[in-house]
Amino acid sequence: MHLKGTGIFVTEDELKTVQTAQSCSGMCLSGGNPMGDPGYEVYLLTKKYNPPQGAGLNQKTGEFMLP
């Protein structure tokens, strides 16, 4: 499947936040508190950037992509 770019990019810092959340996802702090929620981080970015419905974030480029 070839994805189509939307031309909507997040900042480098925002992309690093998503990448960090992805790398920590599934890990737990002491006491069982979960770390990293990349889905929530991307959700916050969709609220900020308002990409087209169905767009996802490319975690390598920081661009919202459509199927």
Buried (B, 14 or more C-beta within 10 A) or exposed (E): EEEEEBEBBBEEEBBEBBBBBBEBEEEEEEEEEEEBEBEEBBEEBBEEBEBEEEBBBBBEEBBBBEE
